[in-house]
């Protein structure tokens, strides 16, 4: 998977670009989510997400979806998904 090389911090745009295949599309998605301004700068929320690893973002999504704490979840890098232990 192409996105496996963009798992660390400060790779939000690179990872999303690898996932969707096009940087313009990735930027549009980040703008729609409120993580980037139209001028291309990360918003406060975008900066917060950018400082997280792929694992931390997946666990954060899982906590928002199902509750609990990040420690309650285990990360599957192949699926980029966190599930409850």
C-alpha positions in Angstrom: 0.0 0.0 0.0 1.4 3.4 -1.0 0.2 5.1 2.2 2.3 2.8 4.4 5.3 5.1 3.9 3.4 8.2 5.2 2.4 6.9 8.7 4.2 9.4 10.8 3.6 12.9 12.1 3.4 15.9 9.7 2.3 13.8 6.8 -1.5 14.5 6.7 -1.5 15.9 3.1 1.1 13.4 1.8 -0.9 10.4 3.2 -4.2 11.6 1.9 -2.7 12.4 -1.5 -1.4 8.8 -1.6 -4.8 7.5 -0.6 -6.8 9.4 -3.2 -4.1 9.5 -5.9 -4.1 13.3 -6.5 -3.0 16.3 -4.4 -5.7 18.6 -5.7 -8.4 16.1 -4.6 -6.6 15.7 -1.2 -6.6 19.4 -0.7 -10.3 19.7 -1.6 -11.1 17.0 1.0 -9.1 18.7 3.7 -10.8 22.0 2.9 -14.2 20.4 3.1 -13.3 18.8 6.5 -12.1 22.2 7.8 -8.5 21.1 8.1 -7.2 23.4 5.4 -8.0 26.9 4.2 -8.6 27.6 0.5 -5.2 29.3 0.4 -3.6 26.0 1.4 -2.7 26.7 5.0 -3.7 24.2 7.7 -6.3 25.4 10.2 -5.9 24.9 13.9 -7.8 21.6 13.6 -5.7 20.6 10.6 -2.5 21.4 12.5 -3.7 19.2 15.4 -4.5 16.3 13.0 -1.1 16.8 11.2 0.8 16.4 14.5 -0.9 12.9 14.9 0.4 9.7 13.4 -1.9 7.6 11.2 -2.5 5.3 14.2 -3.4 8.3 16.5 -5.8 9.6 13.9 -7.5 6.2 13.5 -7.9 5.8 17.2 -9.2 9.4 17.5 -11.9 8.6 14.8 -12.8 5.4 16.7 -13.2 7.3 20.0 -15.4 9.9 18.3 -17.5 7.1 16.7 -17.8 4.7 19.6 -16.6 6.4 22.8 -14.0 5.3 25.2 -10.3 6.1 25.3 -7.6 5.7 22.6 -6.0 3.0 24.8 -9.2 1.0 24.4 -8.4 0.5 20.7 -5.9 -1.5 18.6 -4.8 -0.2 15.2 -4.7 -2.2 12.0 -2.2 -0.4 9.7 -3.3 -2.4 6.6 -6.9 -1.2 7.0 -6.0 2.2 8.6 -8.7 1.3 11.2 -8.9 1.1 14.9 -11.1 -1.5 16.7 -11.9 -1.9 20.3 -9.7 -4.4 22.2 
